[in-house]
Amino acid sequence: EFCHFLQILALLLCLSGMNQAELTRSRSKPYFQSGRTRTKRSWVWNQFFVLEEYMGTDPLYVGKLHSDVDKGDGSIKYILSGEGASSIFIIDENTGDIHATKRLDREEQAYYTLRAQALDRLTNKPVEPESEFVIKIQDINDNEPKFLDGPYTAGVPEMSPVGTSVVQVTATDADDPTYGNSARVVYSILQGQPYFSVEPKTGVIKTALPNMDREAKDQYLLVIQAKDMVGQNGGLSGTTSVTVTLTDVNDNPPRFPRRSYQYNVPESLPVASVVARIKAADADVGPNAEMEYKIVDGDGLGVFKISVDKDTQEGIITIQKELDFEAKTSYTLRIEAANMHIDPRFLSLGPFSDMTTVKIIVEDVDEPPVFTSRLYSMVVSEAAKVGTIIGTVAAHDPDASNSPVRYSIDRNTDLERYFNIDANSGVITTAKSLDRETNAIHNITVLAMESQNPAQVGRGYVAITILDINDNAPEFAMEYETTVCENAQPGQVIQKISAIDKDDPPNGHQFYFSLTAEAANNHNFTLQDNKDNTATVLTKRNGFRRQEQSVFYLPIFIVDSGSPSLSSTNTLTIRVCDCDADGIAQTCNAEAYILPAGLSTGALIAILACVLTLLVLVLLIVTMRRRKKEPLIFDEERDIRENIVRYDDEGGGEEDTEAFDMAALRNLNIMRDTKTRRDVTPEIQFLSRPTFKSIPDNVIFREFIWERLKEADVDPCAPPYDSLQTYAFEGNGSVAESLSSLDSISSNSDQNYDYLSDWGPRFKRLADMYGTGPDCLYS
């Protein structure tokens, strides 16, 4: 350090002498001033040099300015301007000496440009032209090298040869690279030997050992130093760290940890279920550890398959077919694992595949019974009697124990219980009469249970088809509304009819139409069978009159082609109508034809009005006679009918007769007071009160009882409130006898409404409701 200080001091002395020497006078360019002759410039200077980082207490001397015009008598003054003038650099205006007042740093500013001028002190005019000069800051080694991009991370493949480049580091020095060795940097490695090295001049880090194995150590921390002054003593230095990671290469083959594996699997395991997971160990990572598995040998090639889990690189063994302990109890598989991406550089390390043996033991499981067929198809005629055998199902226990099986029908599939099954033999029979027209196909489920373990239930499916028989007679295809015009001609078609049959014969339906025996010889209509399952009704005469007969009933006999054939008689109703010229029916009503001929329209209307008036009166009378009578209750809050309930109580005594004064009836000589009667309406009480005061009691009660009896007789629809008035002495010589309406001496409740049938067609419905109508007429 002392020698370094002496070098700096010598450099300062040399620079100071150079500045002084450069201030000697020399020739300059001519300088012109107005009114004067041309003179020569007699002062000039070059660059000044100032050492940076001066730490002295006095201002640092920089240099001196002097002009030949200056005679030393103080008539000339010097002025300094430009960068740092007055703030950093000052000048003695008398002598021209320049000093630096502050510490200078070349790394902040390498040079300063200033301007100097010599002035006449008296006139303040320049005696020399203004001139520029530069003060350059002289560099010293005051900045250490720095790694601006550090710390560094890098990667290099494992097993790389010696000298493989890893990364380049760069350090920068702020000192002046053009002056001395202050900025000349060399690199060295402080930490990371013997694995890595660094080139001193370029900073390139390289591998220094061969066969570095990532699986042994995958990361290294290096410390790199940069030192200026070309690494000489006294130079400054800086460091950085470099993290080097070894990247993986496929230099490790897969290996199974075990030479054989064994797994137990229940036979009930479903198809596609996972049986086992095996994995070959591979120290590599990423794509270099990717493997594929395959079954290369064994007796389970078609029963099992193996695939790879992309995330874990495991071999997944799954079932492809159902297992059966009774058929085969174990399987042996030879499985190979091999790398998918092989690096040819490392083939010498061995084959990049491995083999292992997997043995799978099938465990016995108690299985439900199995039917010999998944679906049974059976047929039975709908004419089959109860107990007819339809077919047989069979199931067996697949286990080695071969437990006996019992059968039953799932009644959720046979809600009507049409079928039965023998629990031991599996024979299915009919339990009810079958009807194909109701249900043509029955789909039932048969259950088979093990006798030793009823929880094991197998299911079989049976489709029973019902065969059709001819058990339904043909009938009209629809309800026909047939009309015939009064002016119809013989042979005129009035209706075309067809038939339907609920049966479904194999060859289709064939119907035959004819008139019944009693209608075959009628003079009004005839029937023609069209031989195509239709028939035509035709007229046999002309001149139909509604006055004579408005409706005809034509019975038609229909026979089907079944074996045996069935027949039915269907009646066709034909109405006689008044038609227009086109044969379109206008009216088919016959209400006017029962009236005498020759009446005018006004007379008919008058008669009809009278009939309607009589009808209204009859309806009013019937309504009034059927209307219920107002209950004989004086107190609305108390219903006298509650006394009926009390008659069921045995031994009620006088409590059952609280609605009446029983003492007055037992002793008819006692005078009655004006107490309100509960079973008499207020109007009757008001009328009878004066009579009770003037005549004897026995007469009063006799009249009162007969009034109640008459009212009951007149209104047969009224509730029998008077049935409560049985009293304690009824049947023992009571002068009033029974007051019940059931024993009334006369009753007009039954009415005869047969006269309504004489009022014509308009009152036909009313006559049918209240009386007996005439019999229907057949042709």
C-alpha positions in Angstrom: 0.0 0.0 0.0 2.9 2.4 0.7 4.4 1.7 -2.7 1.0 2.4 -4.3 0.8 5.8 -2.4 4.3 6.7 -3.7 3.2 6.0 -7.2 0.2 8.3 -6.9 2.4 11.1 -5.4 4.9 10.8 -8.2 2.1 11.0 -10.7 0.8 14.2 -9.1 4.2 15.9 -9.2 4.6 15.1 -12.9 1.2 16.4 -13.7 1.8 19.6 -11.9 5.1 20.2 -13.8 3.3 19.5 -17.1 0.7 22.1 -16.3 3.3 24.7 -15.5 5.2 23.9 -18.7 2.1 24.1 -20.8 1.6 27.7 -19.7 4.6 29.0 -21.6 3.9 31.6 -24.1 3.5 30.7 -27.7 2.2 32.3 -30.8 -1.5 32.6 -31.3 -3.9 33.7 -33.8 -4.3 37.4 -34.6 -6.7 39.3 -32.5 -8.4 42.4 -33.9 -9.8 45.3 -31.9 -11.6 48.3 -33.2 -9.3 51.3 -33.5 -6.2 49.3 -32.9 -3.7 47.6 -35.1 -3.7 43.8 -35.3 -1.7 42.2 -32.5 -0.8 38.6 -31.8 -2.4 36.5 -29.1 0.4 35.9 -26.6 -1.2 33.1 -24.4 -2.5 29.6 -25.0 -3.0 26.4 -22.9 -3.8 22.8 -23.5 -5.7 20.3 -21.3 -5.3 20.4 -17.6 -5.3 17.1 -15.6 -6.6 16.8 -12.1 -6.4 13.6 -10.0 -9.8 12.4 -8.8 -10.7 11.7 -5.2 -8.3 14.3 -3.8 -8.8 14.2 0.0 -6.6 17.2 1.1 -7.8 20.1 3.3 -6.6 22.9 0.9 -8.0 23.5 -2.6 -6.3 21.4 -5.2 -4.1 23.4 -7.5 -5.1 22.8 -11.1 -2.9 25.2 -13.2 -2.2 28.9 -14.1 -3.4 31.3 -16.8 -1.0 34.1 -17.9 -1.0 36.6 -20.8 2.0 38.4 -22.3 0.1 41.6 -21.9 0.2 41.2 -18.2 3.2 43.2 -17.0 2.7 42.2 -13.4 1.4 45.6 -12.4 -2.1 44.4 -11.6 -3.7 46.0 -14.7 -5.0 42.7 -16.0 -7.6 40.6 -14.4 -8.6 37.0 -15.3 -12.1 35.7 -15.5 -13.2 32.0 -15.6 -16.6 30.7 -16.9 -18.2 27.4 -18.0 -18.8 24.1 -16.4 -18.1 24.2 -12.7 -16.8 27.7 -12.7 -17.1 29.4 -9.3 -18.7 26.2 -7.8 -16.0 23.7 -8.4 -13.2 25.7 -10.0 -12.0 29.2 -8.9 -9.4 31.5 -10.4 -7.2 34.2 -8.8 -8.1 37.2 -11.0 -4.7 38.8 -10.4 -2.4 35.8 -10.8 -4.6 33.4 -13.0 -4.1 30.5 -10.6 -6.9 27.9 -10.9 -7.9 25.7 -7.9 -10.5 22.9 -7.4 -12.5 23.4 -4.2 -14.4 20.0 -4.2 -13.5 16.4 -4.4 -13.8 15.2 -8.0 -15.0 11.8 -9.2 -14.2 10.7 -12.7 -17.0 8.2 -12.7 -19.5 11.0 -12.2 -17.9 13.4 -14.8 -14.7 12.7 -16.7 -13.9 16.3 -17.8 -15.1 19.9 -17.6 -15.1 22.5 -20.4 -14.3 26.1 -19.2 -13.7 29.5 -20.8 -11.0 32.0 -19.8 -10.6 35.7 -20.6 -8.1 38.5 -19.8 -9.6 42.0 -19.2 -8.1 45.4 -18.7 -8.9 46.2 -15.1 -9.5 49.9 -15.8 -11.6 49.7 -19.0 -12.9 46.2 -18.3 -12.3 45.3 -22.0 -10.7 42.1 -23.1 -7.0 42.3 -23.9 -7.1 38.7 -25.2 -9.8 36.8 -27.1 -11.9 34.4 -25.0 -10.6 30.8 -25.2 -11.8 27.4 -24.1 -9.8 24.8 -22.3 -10.6 21.4 -20.8 -9.9 20.1 -17.3 -9.7 16.3 -17.5 -10.2 14.2 -14.3 -7.3 11.7 -14.0 -8.6 8.2 -13.0 -7.4 6.2 -10.0 -8.5 2.6 -9.1 -11.4 3.4 -6.8 -14.1 1.0 -8.2 -14.3 -2.7 -7.7 -15.7 -5.0 -10.4 -19.4 -5.8 -10.2 -21.6 -8.6 -11.7 -24.6 -6.6 -12.8 -26.5 -9.8 -13.9 -25.8 -11.9 -10.9 -26.6 -14.2 -9.2 -26.6 -16.7 -12.0 -28.5 -19.9 -12.6 -27.6 -22.4 -15.3 -28.1 -26.0 -16.2 -25.9 -28.6 -17.9 -26.8 -32.2 -18.8 -25.5 -34.9 -16.4 -22.7 -37.1 -17.7 -21.4 -34.2 -19.8 -17.7 -34.5 -20.9 -15.0 -32.2 -19.3 -15.0 -28.7 -20.8 -18.7 -28.5 -21.5 -19.6 -24.9 -21.4 -22.2 -24.1 -18.6 -22.6 -20.3 -18.6 -20.6 -17.0 -19.0 -20.4 -14.5 -16.3 -19.4 -10.8 -16.9 -18.2 -8.2 -14.4 -17.9 -4.5 -15.1 -15.5 -1.9 -13.6 -16.4 1.8 -13.5 -12.8 2.9 -13.7 -11.2 4.2 -16.9 -10.4 1.3 -19.2 -8.0 3.5 -21.3 -5.8 4.4 -18.5 -3.7 1.9 -16.6 -5.0 -1.4 -15.4 -7.8 -0.2 -13.1 -10.5 -1.7 -15.3 -8.7 -4.8 -16.5 -10.6 -7.7 -14.8 -9.6 -11.4 -14.4 -12.0 -14.2 -13.2 -11.3 -17.0 -10.8 -13.4 -19.6 -9.0 -13.5 -19.5 -5.2 -16.1 -22.3 -4.7 -17.1 -25.2 -6.9 -13.9 -27.1 -7.5 -13.1 -29.6 -8.7 -16.4 -29.9 -10.5 -16.3 -26.7 -12.5 -13.7 -24.1 -13.7 -13.8 -20.6 -15.2 -11.7 -19.0 -17.9 -9.8 -16.0 -16.4 -10.4 -13.6 -19.3 -13.8 -14.5 -20.7 -15.6 -15.7 -17.5 -16.9 -18.8 -19.2 -17.7 -21.6 -16.7 -17.0 -25.1 -17.8 -17.3 -28.6 -16.4 -14.1 -29.9 -14.8 -15.1 -33.5 -14.0 -16.5 -36.3 -16.2 -19.6 -38.4 -15.5 -21.3 -36.1 -13.0 -24.4 -38.1 -12.0 -27.7 -36.2 -11.4 -29.0 -39.1 -9.4 -26.0 -38.7 -7.0 -26.1 -34.8 -6.8 -28.2 -32.6 -9.0 -27.2 -29.1 -7.9 -24.0 -27.1 -7.3 -23.3 -23.7 -5.9 -20.3 -21.8 -7.4 -18.7 -18.6 -6.2 -16.9 -16.6 -9.0 -14.5 -13.7 -8.3 -13.6 -10.8 -10.6 -10.5 -8.8 -9.7 -9.1 -5.6 -11.5 -5.5 -4.5 -11.9 -5.1 -7.8 -13.9 -5.3 -9.6 -10.6 -2.3 -8.0 -9.1 -2.0 -7.2 -5.5 -3.8 -4.0 -4.5 -6.5 -4.6 -7.1 -10.2 -4.5 -6.1 -12.5 -7.5 -6.5 -16.2 -8.5 -6.6 -18.0 -11.9 -6.4 -21.2 -13.5 -7.6 -22.9 -16.9 -7.1 -23.8 -19.3 -9.8 -26.3 -22.2 -9.2 -25.6 -25.0 -11.6 -28.3 -27.7 -12.0 -27.6 -31.0 -13.7 -30.4 -31.9 -16.1 -31.5 -35.4 -16.6 -30.6 -37.8 -19.4 -31.9 -41.3 -19.8 -28.9 -43.1 -18.3 -30.9 -45.4 -15.9 -32.9 -48.4 -17.2 -36.2 -49.4 -15.5 -36.0 -52.2 -12.9 -38.8 -54.0 -11.1 -38.2 -54.0 -7.3 -39.4 -57.7 -7.2 -39.2 -60.5 -9.6 -42.7 -61.7 -8.9 -46.0 -60.4 -7.5 -49.2 -62.1 -6.3 -52.7 -60.7 -6.0 -56.0 -62.2 -4.8 -59.1 -61.2 -6.7 -62.8 -62.1 -6.0 -64.5 -63.7 -8.9 -67.4 -61.2 -8.6 -65.2 -58.3 -9.6 -66.8 -56.5 -12.5 -65.2 -56.2 -15.9 -62.9 -53.2 -16.3 -62.1 -53.2 -12.6 -58.5 -52.7 -11.5 -56.8 -55.8 -10.3 -53.3 -54.5 -9.4 -50.8 -51.7 -9.9 -47.1 -52.4 -10.4 -44.3 -50.0 -11.1 -40.7 -50.4 -12.4 -38.2 -48.1 -10.6 -36.4 -45.6 -12.8 -34.1 -43.0 -11.3 -34.6 -40.7 -14.3 -37.3 -38.1 -14.4 -39.6 -36.5 -16.9 -39.7 -38.0 -20.4 -36.6 -40.1 -19.6 -38.7 -42.0 -17.0 -41.7 -42.7 -19.2 -42.4 -46.4 -19.7 -44.8 -48.7 -21.4 -46.0 -52.0 -20.1 -47.2 -55.1 -21.9 -48.1 -58.7 -21.2 -45.7 -60.8 -23.1 -46.6 -64.2 -21.9 -48.9 -66.2 -19.6 -52.3 -67.8 -19.5 -54.3 -64.6 -18.9 -53.6 -62.8 -22.1 -57.3 -62.6 -23.1 -58.6 -62.1 -19.6 -56.4 -59.2 -18.4 -54.8 -56.2 -20.0 -52.2 -53.7 -18.7 -52.0 -49.9 -19.3 -49.8 -47.1 -18.0 -50.8 -44.3 -15.7 -49.3 -41.2 -17.3 -48.9 -39.4 -14.0 -47.4 -42.1 -11.9 -45.9 -44.3 -14.6 -47.5 -47.3 -13.0 -48.7 -50.4 -14.9 -52.5 -50.8 -14.2 -53.8 -54.4 -14.6 -57.6 -54.6 -15.4 -60.1 -57.4 -16.1 -61.3 -57.9 -19.6 -63.6 -60.9 -19.0 -65.6 -62.1 -16.1 -63.8 -64.3 -13.7 -65.2 -67.7 -12.7 -63.6 -69.5 -9.8 -65.3 -72.8 -10.8 -63.7 -72.6 -14.2 -60.2 -71.3 -13.3 -58.7 -70.5 -10.0 -55.5 -68.7 -10.9 -53.7 -66.9 -13.8 -50.0 -66.1 -14.4 -48.8 -63.1 -16.4 -45.3 -62.2 -17.7 -45.1 -58.4 -17.8 -42.4 -56.2 -19.4 -41.6 -52.6 -18.6 -39.5 -50.6 -21.1 -38.4 -46.9 -21.5 -40.1 -45.1 -24.4 -37.2 -42.6 -25.0 -33.8 -44.3 -25.2 -30.5 -42.3 -25.5 -28.2 -44.2 -27.8 -25.1 -42.8 -25.9 -26.0 -44.9 -22.9 -27.0 -48.2 -24.5 -23.9 -49.7 -23.0 -25.4 -49.2 -19.5 -27.7 -52.2 -20.2 -31.1 -53.0 -21.7 -33.6 -50.3 -20.9 -36.4 -52.8 -20.1 -37.2 -55.4 -17.3 -39.5 -58.4 -16.8 -41.5 -59.6 -13.8 -44.1 -62.3 -13.1 -47.6 -61.5 -11.7 -49.8 -64.3 -10.3 -53.5 -63.6 -9.9 -55.5 -65.9 -7.5 -59.3 -66.0 -8.1 -61.2 -66.2 -4.8 -64.6 -68.0 -4.6 -67.7 -65.9 -4.0 -71.2 -67.0 -3.2 -73.0 -66.1 -6.4 -76.7 -65.9 -7.1 -78.4 -68.6 -9.2 -78.0 -68.3 -12.9 -80.8 -69.0 -15.4 -80.1 -71.1 -18.4 -81.5 -68.4 -20.7 -81.6 -64.6 -20.2 -85.1 -64.4 -21.8 -87.8 -67.2 -22.0 -90.5 -66.8 -24.7 -93.7 -68.7 -24.1 -97.2 -68.8 -25.7 -100.6 -69.8 -24.3 -104.1 -69.6 -25.7 -106.5 -67.2 -24.1 -108.9 -70.1 -23.8 -106.5 -72.0 -21.5 -108.0 -73.2 -18.3 -106.7 -72.2 -14.9 -103.7 -74.4 -14.1 -102.6 -74.9 -17.7 -98.9 -75.4 -18.0 -97.3 -72.7 -20.1 -93.6 -73.5 -19.8 -90.6 -74.2 -17.5 -87.7 -72.0 -16.4 -84.4 -73.4 -15.0 -81.7 -71.9 -12.9 -78.7 -73.4 -11.1 -76.2 -72.3 -8.4 -72.9 -71.6 -10.1 -70.9 -72.2 -6.9 -69.2 -75.5 -6.1 -71.8 -76.2 -3.4 -74.5 -76.3 -6.1 -77.2 -75.3 -3.6 -80.9 -76.2 -4.5 -82.9 -73.4 -6.0 -86.4 -72.2 -5.3 -88.5 -70.2 -7.8 -91.0 -67.4 -7.4 -92.7 -64.7 -9.5 -91.9 -61.0 -8.8 -95.5 -59.9 -8.2 -94.6 -56.3 -9.2 -94.5 -57.7 -12.7 -97.7 -59.7 -12.3 -100.0 -57.5 -10.3 -103.1 -59.3 -11.3 -101.6 -62.7 -10.4 -102.4 -64.3 -13.8 -99.6 -66.9 -13.4 -98.1 -69.2 -10.8 -94.8 -71.0 -10.7 -93.8 -74.2 -8.9 -91.2 -73.4 -6.4 -89.2 -76.5 -7.0 -89.6 -77.3 -10.6 -90.0 -73.9 -12.2 -93.1 -74.9 -14.1 -95.2 -71.8 -14.9 -99.0 -72.3 -15.0 -102.1 -70.0 -15.5 -103.8 -68.8 -12.3 -106.6 -66.8 -13.9 -108.5 -66.8 -17.2 -106.6 -64.8 -19.8 -108.0 -62.3 -22.2 -105.9 -61.4 -25.2 -108.0 -58.3 -25.9 -107.0 -57.0 -22.4 -103.3 -57.8 -22.5 -101.7 -59.6 -25.4 -98.2 -60.0 -23.9 -97.3 -60.5 -20.3 -93.7 -59.8 -19.3 -92.9 -61.3 -15.9 -89.8 -61.6 -13.8 -89.0 -65.0 -12.2 -86.8 -65.0 -9.1 -84.5 -67.9 -8.2 -83.2 -68.1 -4.6 -80.6 -70.4 -3.1 -82.1 -72.6 -0.4 -79.1 -72.3 1.8 -78.7 -68.5 1.3 -82.0 -66.8 0.4 -80.1 -63.5 0.0 -78.6 -64.8 -3.2 -81.4 -64.1 -5.8 -81.1 -64.5 -9.6 -83.5 -63.0 -12.0 -84.9 -64.5 -15.2 -87.3 -62.8 -17.7 -90.3 -64.5 -19.3 -92.4 -63.0 -22.2 -95.7 -64.8 -22.4 -97.7 -64.2 -25.6 -101.5 -64.8 -25.5 -102.9 -66.6 -28.6 -106.2 -65.3 -29.8 -109.4 -67.3 -30.0 -112.7 -66.2 -31.5 -114.4 -65.1 -28.3 -115.8 -61.7 -29.4 -118.9 -61.3 -31.6 -118.8 -58.6 -34.3 -120.7 -55.4 -33.8 -121.4 -52.1 -35.6 -118.2 -50.1 -36.3 -120.0 -47.0 -35.0 -123.4 -45.7 -33.8 -125.2 -44.9 -37.1 -127.7 -42.1 -37.4 -129.8 -43.2 -40.4 -132.6 -41.2 -42.0 -135.0 -41.9 -44.9 -136.8 -39.2 -46.8 -140.6 -39.3 -47.0 -140.3 -39.2 -50.8 -137.7 -42.0 -51.0 -137.9 -44.3 -54.0 -137.6 -48.1 -53.9 -134.0 -49.4 -54.0 -132.6 -46.2 -52.7 -129.4 -46.6 -50.6 -129.9 -45.0 -47.2 -127.0 -46.3 -45.2 -123.7 -48.2 -45.6 -122.6 -50.1 -42.6 -119.5 -52.0 -41.5 -118.5 -54.1 -38.5 -115.6 -54.5 -36.1 -114.4 -57.4 -34.0 -112.0 -57.3 -31.0 -110.5 -60.6 -32.0 -107.4 -60.7 -34.3 -107.6 -63.8 -36.6 -104.4 -64.7 -38.5 -106.0 -64.2 -41.9 -108.0 -61.1 -41.1 -111.7 -60.6 -40.5 -114.5 -61.6 -42.8 -118.0 -60.5 -41.9 -121.4 -61.6 -43.3 -124.5 -59.4 -43.0 -128.2 -60.3 -43.2 -131.5 -59.3 -41.7 -132.9 -61.3 -38.8 -135.7 -63.7 -39.4 -138.4 -61.5 -38.0 -137.2 -58.5 -40.2 -136.5 -60.5 -43.3 -140.0 -60.1 -44.7 -140.6 -56.5 -43.9 -141.9 -54.2 -46.6 -139.9 -51.2 -45.8 -136.2 -52.0 -46.0 -133.8 -54.6 -47.3 -130.1 -55.4 -46.7 -127.4 -56.2 -49.3 -124.1 -57.8 -48.3 -121.3 -56.2 -50.3 -118.8 -59.1 -49.6 -116.1 -56.7 -48.5 -117.0 -56.5 -44.8 -119.7 -53.8 -45.5 -123.4 -53.9 -46.2 -125.9 -51.5 -47.8 -129.4 -50.7 -46.5 -131.9 -50.0 -49.2 -135.6 -49.0 -49.3 -138.2 -51.4 -50.6 -141.1 -49.0 -51.1 -141.8 -45.3 -51.5 -143.9 -42.9 -49.7 -142.8 -42.9 -46.0 -145.0 -40.7 -43.8 -144.0 -39.3 -40.4 -147.7 -39.2 -39.4 -147.9 -43.0 -39.7 -144.5 -43.9 -38.3 -141.6 -41.7 -37.6 -139.0 -44.3 -36.5 -138.1 -47.7 -37.8 -135.9 -50.3 -36.1 -134.1 -52.7 -38.4 -132.3 -55.6 -36.7 -129.2 -56.8 -38.6 -127.5 -60.1 -38.1 -123.7 -60.1 -38.4 -121.5 -63.3 -38.4 -117.7 -63.4 -38.4 -115.5 -66.0 -40.1 -113.9 -67.4 -36.9 -113.9 -71.1 -35.9 -116.3 -71.4 -34.4 -118.0 -68.4 -35.8 -119.7 -65.8 -33.6 -122.7 -63.6 -34.4 -124.6 -60.7 -33.0 -127.7 -58.8 -33.7 -127.4 -55.0 -34.0 -130.4 -52.7 -34.4 -130.2 -49.9 -36.9 -132.5 -46.9 -36.0 -134.0 -45.2 -39.1 -135.8 -41.9 -38.8 -138.3 -40.6 -41.3 -137.5 -37.0 -42.3 -138.8 -34.2 -44.5 -136.2 -33.7 -47.2 -135.5 -31.0 -49.7 -135.2 -31.5 -53.5 -131.6 -32.7 -53.1 -132.6 -35.4 -50.6 -131.1 -33.5 -47.6 -133.1 -34.0 -44.4 -134.7 -30.8 -43.1 -136.6 -32.0 -40.1 -137.3 -35.3 -38.5 -139.5 -34.1 -35.6 -143.0 -35.7 -35.5 -144.6 -33.6 -32.7 -147.3 -32.1 -35.0 -148.5 -35.4 -36.5 -150.5 -36.5 -33.5 -152.8 -33.5 -33.7 -156.0 -33.5 -35.7 -155.5 -32.7 -39.3 -156.8 -29.4 -40.7 -155.7 -27.2 -37.8 -154.2 -23.9 -38.7 -150.8 -22.7 -37.5 -152.3 -20.2 -35.1 -154.4 -23.0 -33.5 -151.4 -25.1 -33.1 -149.6 -22.3 -31.4 -152.5 -21.7 -29.0 -152.7 -25.3 -28.1 -149.0 -25.5 -27.5 -149.2 -22.4 -25.2 -152.0 -24.0 -23.2 -150.0 -27.2 -22.8 -147.0 -25.2 -21.6 -149.1 -23.3 -19.1 -150.5 -26.6 -17.7 -147.0 -28.0 -17.5 -145.8 -25.0 -15.5 -148.8 -25.4 -13.1 -148.1 -29.1 -12.7 -144.5 -28.4 -11.9 -145.4 -25.8 -9.3 -147.9 -28.1 -7.6 -145.3 -30.9 -7.5 -142.7 -28.5 -6.1 -144.9 -27.2 -3.4 -146.0 -30.6 -2.4 -142.4 -31.8 -2.2 -141.1 -28.8 -0.4 -140.2 -29.5 3.2 -142.3 -28.0 5.8 -140.7 -25.5 8.2 -139.6 -27.3 11.4 -141.8 -26.7 14.4 -139.0 -25.1 16.5 -139.6 -22.0 18.6 -136.1 -21.8 20.0 -133.6 -21.5 17.1 -130.7 -22.3 19.4 -132.1 -25.7 20.5 -133.1 -28.5 18.0 -135.9 -30.6 19.2 -134.5 -33.6 17.3 -131.9 -34.0 20.0 -134.7 -35.8 22.0 -134.6 -38.6 19.5 -131.0 -39.5 20.6 -132.1 -39.7 24.2 -134.8 -42.4 23.5 -132.0 -44.9 23.1 -131.0 -44.5 26.8 -132.6 -47.2 28.8 -134.6 -45.9 31.8 -134.5 -42.2 30.8 -137.7 -41.5 32.7 -139.1 -38.1 32.7 -135.9 -36.6 31.1 -137.1 -38.0 27.7 -140.3 -35.9 27.8 -138.8 -32.5 28.8 -140.2 -31.0 25.6 -143.7 -31.3 26.8 -145.7 -30.9 30.0 -146.5 -34.5 30.8 -148.5 -33.7 33.9 -151.1 -32.0 31.9 -151.6 -35.0 29.7 -151.9 -37.4 32.7 -154.5 -35.2 34.3 -156.7 -33.6 31.7 -158.7 -31.6 34.3 -155.7 -29.4 35.1 -156.0 -25.9 33.6 -153.1 -25.2 31.1 -151.1 -22.0 31.5 -149.7 -20.0 28.7 -146.2 -21.6 28.8 -144.6 -21.7 25.3 -144.7 -25.1 23.6 -141.5 -26.2 21.9 -143.2 -28.3 19.2 -145.7 -25.7 18.2 -145.0 -22.9 15.9 -145.7 -19.4 17.1 -148.6 -18.9 14.7 -150.5 -22.0 16.0 -149.8 -20.9 19.6 -151.3 -17.5 19.0 -154.5 -19.0 17.5 -155.0 -21.6 20.1 -154.4 -19.4 23.2 -157.9 -17.9 23.5 -159.5 -21.4 23.1 -157.4 -22.9 25.9 -158.9 -20.4 28.4 -162.6 -21.0 27.5 -163.0 -24.7 27.0 -162.2 -27.8 29.1 -158.7 -29.3 29.0 -159.8 -32.6 27.4 -161.4 -30.8 24.5 -158.3 -28.5 24.1 -155.9 -31.4 23.8 -158.2 -33.4 21.5 -158.5 -30.4 19.1 -154.7 -29.7 19.3 -153.8 -33.3 18.6 -156.2 -33.5 15.6 -154.8 -30.3 14.1 -151.3 -31.8 14.3 -152.6 -35.0 12.6 -154.2 -33.1 9.7 -151.0 -31.0 9.1 -149.0 -34.2 8.9 -151.4 -35.8 6.5 -151.4 -32.8 4.1 -147.5 -32.6 4.0 -146.1 -36.1 3.5 -142.6 -34.7 2.9 -142.3 -33.0 6.2 -140.1 -34.7 8.9 -142.2 -36.6 11.4 -141.7 -34.3 14.3 -145.1 -35.4 15.6 -143.6 -38.9 16.2 -142.2 -37.5 19.4 -145.7 -37.0 20.8 -146.1 -40.6 21.9 -146.6 -39.7 25.5 -146.6 -42.0 28.5 -150.2 -43.2 28.2 -150.4 -44.0 24.4 -152.1 -47.3 23.7 -153.9 -47.1 27.0 -157.2 -45.6 25.9 -155.7 -42.4 24.5 -158.4 -40.4 22.9 -155.8 -39.0 20.4 -154.6 -42.4 19.3 -151.3 -42.4 17.5 -149.9 -39.1 16.1 -147.4 -40.7 13.8 -147.7 -39.9 10.1 -147.0 -43.5 9.3 -150.4 -44.4 10.7 -152.3 -41.6 9.1 -155.8 -42.5 8.0 -155.3 -40.9 4.5 -152.3 -39.9 2.4 -152.1 -38.3 -1.0 -148.4 -38.7 -1.3 -148.7 -41.0 -4.4 -149.6 -39.2 -7.6 -150.4 -40.7 -11.0 -148.8 -38.9 -13.8 -149.7 -41.2 -16.6 -151.8 -38.4 -18.1 -148.6 -36.7 -19.2 -148.1 -39.3 -21.9 -151.3 -38.0 -23.6 -149.8 -34.5 -24.0 -147.7 -35.3 -27.1 -144.0 -35.8 -27.9 -142.9 -32.5 -26.2 -143.8 -34.0 -22.8 -142.4 -37.5 -23.6 -139.4 -37.0 -21.4 -141.5 -35.8 -18.5 -143.9 -38.7 -19.0 -141.0 -41.1 -18.9 -139.8 -39.7 -15.6 -143.2 -39.7 -13.8 -145.1 -42.4 -15.7 -145.0 -45.4 -18.0 -144.6 -44.7 -21.8 -145.8 -46.7 -24.7 -143.8 -49.6 -26.0 -141.4 -49.1 -28.8 -142.5 -50.0 -32.3 -140.4 -52.3 -34.5 -140.9 -52.7 -38.2 
